[in-house]
């Protein structure tokens, strides 16, 4: 699957600005892809969302790595 035009974002309506997935990035069926995303807060609850080219949320993960 070609992820060109897709974006990574944190919490909807706030937080860091969405970041574009680099053009030409692909993901094979059942595959996993890692991205560097400095806008994710690791000191408290936060979320990472994958948005398709139309801005529709396709996947999301919430995490909390604080003490």
C-alpha angles and dihedrals in degrees: 000000000000111000095191108139093020121122141210117221140167123222115354115257096010147034122057123358116264114267123218119241106238114266113261094028111145135188121203120221108282090008131136127219128191123211132187108237115172094186095076114105112226095178095068141007114311140151138227116208131190113214124193123226090276091053094252114145108245099173139358139186128193123204145174121194099168127126 
